[in-house]
C-alpha cells in the first residue's frame, strides 16, 4: 500500500521560492545579454559569443518554463490535496440520522 503525505503549505512555500528563483534567473540572463552585447569589442569571436549566448538564453528560457510548469503542477496538486483532506476531516453529521435509522431497526 502506498502512503501519500503532503503538507500543502510547504508546497506553496516551495512554489513561491521556486518562482522567485526563476524570476531571478531571468533577470540575471537579461543582465548577461546586456553586458555581452554592450561590450566594446569587434571580432569574429564576439559574434560567436553573442550567437552562443543566444542559444543559451533559449535553453534557459525553456528550463525556466519547465520550472514554472512544475511549480504550477505542484501547487495544483497541493490545492487538490487540501480539498480532499478537508472533505475527509469535515463534518459527517448528515450521516448520523442514516446510521441511527439502521441501528434502530
N, C-alpha and C positions, 0 to 999 in steps of 0.2 A: 504494500500500500504506500502510495506516495503522499507525503505530507507537504502541503503548501503553506508557507507562512510569509506574511508581508506586513510591514509597517508603512501604511500609505504616507504618513507624514515624512518618514525618512526618504521615501521615493520622491516626494515633492521637493524636499530639500536638495536631493541629488540632482533633480531636474533643474532647479534654479542654478545650482553650482555649474552644471554642465553647460547650460545656456550662456552663463556669464563667461565661461572659458571659451566657448565657441565665438562669442562676440569679440572677446579679447583677441583671439587668434585672427579673426577677420581684420581687426584694427591693425594688428602687427603686420599682417600681409600687405595691407594698404600702405603702411609706412615704408615697408621694404621696397615696394614698387616705386613709390615716390623717390626714395633715396637712390635707387639704381637708375631710374630714368633721369633724375636730376644731376647725375654725376657728369662732370665736365671731362669727358674723355671720348675720343673718336678712334675707333679701331674695329677690326672685324671681331675681336674678342668681346668687345662691348655689345655688339649686335647679337652675338651668340648668347651672351649672358642675359640680355633682355628677352630673347626668344625662350631660353631655358626657364627663366623666371616666369614667363607667361604660361608655360606648361605646368610649372609648379603651382602657380596660382589656380589653374583649372583643377588640378588634382586636389589641392587643399580645399577649394570650394566644394567639391564633391564629398570630401571627407567631412567637412563641416555640416553639409546637408544630411549626411548619414548619421552624424551625432545627433542632430536636431530631430530627425525622424525616430531614432532610437529613444530619445528622451520623451517625445510625444507618445510613443507606444507605451513606455513605462508609466507615464502619467495616466494614460487612458486605462491601463490595467489596474493601477492603484485606485482610480476612481471607481472602476467596476468592483474591485475587491471591497472597497468601503461600502458600496451599496449592498453587496451581498452580505457583508458582516453585519450591517445594520438590520437587514431582514432577519438574519439568524438570531440576533440578540434583541429583536423588537418584541413588542407585546403580542402575546398569543391569546389574549382574553376572549377573542371572538370564538375560540375553540372550546372554551370552558363549558359553555352550555351544551355543546355537542357531546363532549366526553361525559358530562354528567348524565345526559339523557341515556347514553349507553349503559352507564353504571347502574342506573335506577331500574332498568328493565331486567 
